[in-house]
Amino acid sequence: MNNLVLFCLFLTTFAFSGDHASTSEQPPNVVIIYADDMGYGDLAVQNPDSKIPTPNLDRLAREGMRFTDAHSSSGICSPSRYALLTGKYHWRQQHNIVNSFGPPFFADTDVTLPQVLKDNGYNTACVGKWHLGWDWTFRNDSLAELAEANKSVKVDRPEDVDISGPIEGGPLSRGFDYYFGDGTINFPPYAWFENDRLLEVPTEVMHPDSVGYEVGEGKWEFRPGPMVKGWNPYEVLPTVTDKAVEYIGRQSADKPFFLYFSLPSPHAPIIPNEEFVGKTEAGAYGDFVYETDYMIGRVLTALAEAGFADNTLVIFSSDNGPEHYAFPRAERYGHLSMGELRGLKRDVWEGGHRVPMIVRWPGKIAGGAVRDQTISQIDVMPTVAAAAGIDLPSGAAPDGYDQRSLLTGSAADAPVRQVTVHNTYAARWGLRDGDWLYLDGPSGGVTRMPEEFAELRGFADFDSEVLLFNLREDPGQRVNLSEEHPERVERMQRLLEEVRAK
């Protein structure tokens, strides 16, 4: 009789434990891998004519879902990063990048994705590029006045700014438990940050004409400013990857983590390390993309080796389209970083903000899936929060949509993000409504397109006050339909005004 009672108690305990496990399933780890200036056509899996092998991103696409109509909020860096981390269009805050020693991009009332995840039990880390500002302390009164007026501050000397102690306003002020990176690879200070301070105080000045190393393609693009002695830009990408791998290795299975791995590449300076030179048919830039893909592979391998891969939601994307070096690259090597799209970084043309995006979530997302529905990076925050079982605070991610059904449902059942605003600078706006794109001027261009390239690719200027394209039929934006559909133009003009005023 006693044995029977013990057996029943065992069954009851086992059943209770099983119920408890099913109701307390650990939320997924989240890893966002954010490339810098990587074009829609740079991924081999997305461009059949690519001259650049991207084996790790190709594998990620085979194991997850690839989006052919994904968009960053802006055609430049800081605004897109802000939108990704807040679920809010950048233009509700500002349009421009954060310049050297610029203040934080954020409003005090902004709620960020890392903040929400941290408040709900996640370890949170940002490794790599930040480029969203800090609260700098200036020793030079004139510089302090410029900073207070939110104007561009040019610091040429280490003694002009106090960088010997904690620096507020950075990643740790926005919900991250840990930060490691160089801030921004081509902006001072040229030094390593860890958490809220520099590991070494700069004592020298970086000058773009005397870096001490050769650039692989294009220009250094460095702004002058304070630098630690012996600073080597070629070490940035490998070092931040080492730190990302180390961070993953420090995590435990009993607490979820969020890693925002913000790559400094393939943004200029284009500096592939020696072991990657000559690995592609697209010159130094192609080799730099190949190196970037290799570093992404290291992070994916770290997840697998630590036993996290099966319960980690991985999101890969880029902050905007490729830099202007893409034009001579296309002529010299036949590689189109923008793919079939019109435009580059800074443009409101599709090539400025339609970016690669791949999402992998084992057991939730079917491998090898491709979606052609529109998705925006402002959808990342509400989608990740929902995947983690977190209710967002009131007012958080005001422009984003929870896209879990697009990720986990069938293509036929998944809802479409009907309306998306496209913008870089204040002078030009676009509105996407289904297959239709409206631009409120005669061009979406900021970066000048060489005449030879335009002629070769069939891109002509338009003689029209506004533009209208059907992107399903004309993704290259070659046929303006505004005169044929005046009612649609008028309706989209009103809709753009409504969304901006919301």
Protein Blocks (a to p, Z undefined) as FASTA:
>chain_A
ZZmmmmmmmmmmmmmmmmmmmmmcccddddddddehiafklpmklmmkbcbdcfklmmmm
mmmccdfbbccfbfcfklmmmmmmnopafklmbmbdcdehiacfbdfklccfklmmmmno
pacddehjfklopadddfblklmmmmmnopacddfbfklpcckbccehilmlnopabdcd
ehiakbccddddehjacfbdcfbdcdfklnopacfbhcekiacddddehiafklmmmmmm
mmmmmmmmmpcfkbccddddddfbfcdcddddfklgopacnbjmlmmmmmmmmmmmmmmm
mmmmnopmmmcccddddfbdcdfklmmmmmmnopafklmagcdehiabfklmpccddddd
ehkacghiacfbdcdfklmmmmmmmmnopacdehiaklbccfklmmmmcfklpccdfbac
ddfbfmbccddehjbccdfbfbfbfbdcdfklmmmnopacdddfbdcddfklmmnopacc
klmmmmlmmmmmmmmmmmmmZZ
